[in-house]
Amino acid sequence: MPCVRCEIDAPLNAKGWCKACESAYDTWVRRYATDIIWPAVIGMVLVTGIGMGIPLLGISYLIALSGIFAGAGAIAGLYQLNARRRRKQFLIAGPLPRAYLPTRT
């Protein structure tokens, strides 16, 4: 079965990409390392909002512990959505440009 991105017959990973394309994606996606900030912020807002807000309303602190699971679920879900979006963006971007090597003069 050919690679989804470069259409070369090679051993594929679970995403359907060859090792070379996966390596190129890893290099490319490092430019977007700040993508983790918003999922983390949203998750922490949920943790603090639910975890601190529910006991202030007089509800049991055991129910407030659900805020931890809500925040962790939000972080994991948003991270997966963002990773899927970046993979699609990488497929659309096409092949990576060749490295520029300056010549000696």
N, C-alpha and C positions, 0 to 999 in steps of 0.2 A: 504494500500500500504506500503511495507516495506521500511526502510531507505536505501538509496543508499550505505552507507558505512558499516553499521553493520547488515543490513537486519533484523532489529527488527520491528515488527508492533507497531508503536507509532505515535502520532501526528507529522506531518512533517512541516517544514518551506517551503518557496518558492523554495529553492535550492534542496529540497527532502531529507533533513537530519533531524534526530531526535534531540531533545534538547541536549542530552548527546554528540553526535558527534559534534554538532555546538559549544558546550562549549569546547570540546577537541581541535577543530580547532582554536578557539580563543586563547587558551593557547599556542598552537604550533606556530601559525603565529606571535606571539609577538617576537619571535627570529629574525624575518626578518623585524623589524620596520624601518630599513634604506632603505627599498624598495621605499619609497616616495621621496628620494633624487634625483634620476635621472629624474623622471617625472617633478619634480619641477624645476630642473635646465634647462631642455629642454624647459619647458614652459616659464621660465623667459628669456631665450635666444631669443625665438620667440617674446616675448613682447618687449624686448629692441631692437632687430634687426629690426622688422617691425615698431614699434612705434617711434623709433628714426631715422631709416634709410630712411624711405619714405619721411619725411619732409626735410631731407638733400638733397634728389634728386629733391626737388621742387614740390612735389605732395602735395595735400591738406592734412591738418592734420585730416580731417574727415575720409579720407581713412586710415590714419595711426591708427585710433582707432580700425580698424579691427585686429590689432596686439594683442589687449587685448583678443578678442574672439578667435583668433588662439592659443594664449598661454593657455587660459582656456580650450579650446577643447583638446589641446595636453596633458595637465595635467590629465584631466578626462579620456581620451582615454587610455593613458598609464597606469593609475592607474587600470582601468578595466581589461586591458590585463594582468597586473601583478597579480591581484587578482585571475583571472581565472587560471593562471599558477600555483599559489601557492595552489589553491584548488585541482588541478589535482595532484600536487606533494604530497599533504597530503593524497589523496586517494591511491596513489602508496606506500606511506610509511608504510601503514598497521596500525595495532593497536599500540597505545602508550605503552611503557614499564611501568610496575607498578612502583610506587614511591618507592624509597629505604628508608627504615626506619631502622636506626641503632638500634641494640639491646643493652640493658644495660648489663654491665658486673660487 
